Amino acid sequence: MSQYLSRLHSAGIDFQMVNRKTKRIEKDVILLMNNKSRYSQFLSLVNSAERPIQKYVLFMDESDSYNRGQHPLAAEAVHEYYVTATPFHRLYRSTGFFHTIHNVESSPQYKGLNNITIEYKDAPVITIVRQFYQEIRTRKDKGMMLINAFRKVKEMVNVGISLSKEFKEIVFVTLNCERRIIYDGVSHKLKSQPISELIDSLNQAKYVVFIANRMSLRGLSYCSSDYTRHLTHQYSDLTFGTVTNALQRMRLFGKYIDNNPIKLILPSSNQKMIDKMFENLDMKFDICREFS
């Protein structure tokens, strides 16, 4: 969301962001984060006595949550623009879903699937964390790791406490509805704050390991506020879910101002999923060429 706000402000575009507090459409350019949980809230906006009079241009993110012709805000729009990071979603495979598809070229500094090292390793998590620690220590640098291979909060916390007793130089942070910082087996509750501010507060820590589940699925960038510190390692298990969901779990992707090595560590059972991702990325570019 912050990227949209920054780009629209810098371009001098007067816009309105629609959220749960919106009562009336008042601008000519509308920004909507189109997740399913907000759908019913927008229905009341259109059906109310304050129904918008003027037409507007609609920018709608998360377009894979949208069924063409059914969204209440789209009916009043002069133009609709849909944004997605996963253009190979099954919804788009029919040529009639969108009128035109444009591929936005990535920045040369963007680190994506083709710019990271992927290592398949069948080992307990303690071995994975030891590898992270040794690699960063050898480079005499700072490192941050994300572990999003666990599905239950209790398991996340227990793993964090156990690992912190073994690796006393590493700060462990569990991220769920209740955030905790763990070191040397002791857990402390953290106040709720943006991930970037949390990373800023840990600037003096050479080694940081985040253990997260839902807070690592999409929309969160594990970067400091000045973008000088980012994930160097990620350990995941992508066995469950779709290619789209698997890509969204990869929070080590991003635009980084340095060229520090970035490593994704996965169980060997994930190799078929990764191969499928590369196939879908090829299909994405085929789709873009077809519609450009």
N, C-alpha and C positions, 0 to 999 in steps of 0.2 A: 504494500500500500504506500509506504513512504517513497518508493521510487516513482510511482504515478504522481503523487503530490508534488515531488520535486520537479519532474519534467513539465507538468502543466504550469506550475508557477514560473519556471524559468522561461517558458515559451510565451508568457503573458496571456494565458488562456483563462478566462473567467469561467469557473465550473462549479458544480454542486456535487458533493459526494452523498449518495443515498445510504442511509443507515436506519437503524430501528427508531431513531428519534425524528426522522423526516416526516413532515406533515404536508408538504406541498412542493411541487416542482417549480422552481423559481429561476433557473438558469437555462441557457441555451445548450450547454454541454453538461452531460450527466455522467458521473463515474459510479459504477455499480459493481461491487464484489459479489458475484452471483453464486453464493452457496445455497444449498437447498433449504437450510434452516431459516433463511430470510424470506423465502418465497411467499408465505402466507401474509407476512407483514407488508409486502409490496402490493398484494391484492387489495388490502384495505385502503392503501394510498390511492389507487386508481379508481376504486368504487366509491370513494367518499365524496362529500359535497364540494371538497376542495380539489376536484379533478383538474389537472393542468389544462390551461387554455392554449398556450403556445406550443408549437412543435419544438423538438430538441434533438440534438445529436447524442447518441448513447454509446458509451464505451463500457463493455461488459467483460469482466475478467472471469476466469474459470468457466469457459464456454462449454466444457464437457458436461456441465450441470444444466445445460439449457436445451430444451426441445423446441426446435424452430416452429414459430407460429403460435406458441402457447404462452409466452411470457407476457404478463400484463403491461409492463413498461415498454416493451418493444412495439406494441401496437400504436403508440403515440409518437414514435421516433421518426424523424426525417431520414436519418441514416443510422445504421447499427454497425458497430465494429466489435468483433469478438476476439479476445486475446486468450491464447493457450500456450503452455510450454510442452504440450503433448499432442501435436497435430496428427499423430498416427492412431488416435483413439478410434475405436470401432464406429463411433457415430459419424466420423468424417469420411468413411471409406466409400460412401455413395457420393457421386459427383454433384448431387443436388442439394447437399446440406448447406454449403456456402456458395455465394455467387462467385467470389474470387478469394484466393488464398495468397497471401504475401509472406514470404519468409524474411524475417528480420535477422540480418547477419549479426553474429556475436562479436563482441569486442575482442581484439587480439589478446587482451589480458584475461579473457574468460577461460576458466578451467572446467572442462566438461568431461564426458566419458572418454573422449579421445586424448585427454591431457593428464590422466592420472595413471598411477601404477596399480594394477589389480593383482592381488596375491590370494591364492586359494590355500587355506590352511585349516586342517581339521585338528583342532587343539582346544583345550579348556581355555576359558577367558583369562585365567591368570597368566598363561603362556602368551596370549595376545598382548596383554598389558605390559608384560616384561619386554616383549619385542619393541613396543612403542617407546618404552623408557630407555632401552639400550640404544635405539636408533637416534633419538633426540640427544641423548647424552654424548654419543659419539660425534654428532654434528656441533656440539657445544652451542646449542640454540634453545629456544623455547618451543614447546609443542603442546597441541591440544588434540584430544581424541574424543570422538563421539561413539558410544556404544548404544546401538538401538536394536539389539538382538533378543531382548527379553520382553515378554508380553504382560507380565503382572508387576504391579507396583511393589508388592512385598518382596518379590524376587530381586527387583532392581536395588532396593535399599539394602537387603541382606548381602548382595554381591558387593555393593559399595563399601559396606562396613568390613567385610572379609578382606577385600583387596587393600583397603587403607591400612590394615594391620601389617600387610606384607610390604607395601610400598609407601614408606613414611615420607618420602619427598614429593609424592603426588597428592594433589588436592582433588578429591572426588566430589562431584555435584550430581545429585539426583533431581530430575526435573519431572514433576507431575503437578497436580493441583496444589501440593504442598512441597515447596522446594527445600532441599537440605544440602548443606556442605558437610563433608565427612573427611576427617583426617585422623590417622592413628586410632581408628576404631571408634571415634566419638562423632556423633551426628548432631548438627546444630541447624535449627530452622532458619531459613532465610526469608526476608521480606520479598513480596512480589515486585518484580521489576523487569524491564526489557532485557533480553539476552545480551545485547550489546553493553548495557550498563553493568551487568553481572560480570562479563568478561573484562571490562575496564577495571573493576574492583579487584580482579585477580591478576592484575598486570605483573606483580612482583613474583608470582608463582611460575616457576620454569615449566612445570608439568601439570596439566589439568586434564581430567577425564570426566566427561559428561556421560551420565547414564540416563537415557530418556526413552519414552515410547511414543505416545501420541504427540508430545511436544517436539517430535523430530520427523513428523510425517510430511509437512508442507508449510511453506510460508515463513519459516524461521531461518534466518541467516546467523550462523555461529561465527560472528565477526565482532571485533571491537568497534566502537563508534567511529574511529578514524580509519578503519579498514586495515590497520597495520598488523593485526593478529587474527588468525583464522585457523580452522581445523587443518591439521597436518595428517591425521589418521582417522579412519572410521572403520568400525567393525559392525557388520550387520548380518542378518540372515534374511534373505529375500525369497525364501522358499514359498511362503504363503502370499497370495495376492497376484495382481496383474502386473504387466510390464509398466503400465502407467504408475501404479502405486509404488512399485520398486524404485523407479526413477525419482519419485517425490520423496522417498526416504533418504536419498543421497544428499545430505546437507553439506558435504564438503565441496560441492560444485560452487563456483562463484567467480566474480571478477576480483582478482588479487593483484596488488601492486608489486609483489615480489614473485620470485620463481622458486620458492621453497618446495621441496618434494611433497607430493600429496599421495597418500596410499589408501586404497580401499582393500580391506581384508575380509574375505568371505569363506564360508565352508565350501568344500568342493561340490556339494550338492547344488550350489547356486550357479554353476558354470553354464548350464542350459539356459537359465534366465538371462544371464549376461549376453550369451550368443543371440538370444531372441531380441534383446535390446538393440544390439548393433544392426540386426536385420530390420527392425522397425525404424531406426534412424535412417537407414538407406531408403526405406519406403517414404519417410517424411520428405526427403529431398525430391523423390520422384513425384510426390503429390504437389509440392511447390512448383516444380518445373511444369507440371501439367496445367496448372491454373494461372501461372504468371504470364 
